[in-house]
Amino acid sequence: MALEILEKQFIADIIEKIRTAQYRAFKEVNVELINLYWELGKSISEKQSAGWGRVIVPKLSIELQKEFPGMNGVSVGNLWLMSQFYTEYQSDINLVPLVREISVNFYWKWELISPLWGTSINCG
């Protein structure tokens, strides 16, 4: 009987280690995505300032979707939102570092990625 309890605890400990590692990996991926979106917004904004016009964003969206099939977030509308976000907040010296770290606190987003591992986690 005691062995069964020890086995169950051992299995629960291993499951918790896996979930913890998955969550840490998710946070890192999310930080990188936010950094990517900020940089994309910056690049688009800079090209707009250089007079490239509005035509480049639809072309960029098409090329990104061809290069990265199934990648979410690179629609024309999303690219414009990235540019708008960068343009509106680039001069806010308090916000720029926050943008790079903000995803660490978005616990609810775990539910978006957890199906990839077939698990869930209680972050509340």
Secondary structure, 3 states (H helix, E strand, C coil): CHHHHHHHHHHHHHHHHHHHHHHHHHHHHHHHHHHHHHHHHHHHHHHHHCCCCCCHHHHHHHHHHHHCCCCCCCCHHHHHHHHHHHHHHCCCCCHHHHHHHHHHHCHHHHHHHHHHCCCCCCCC
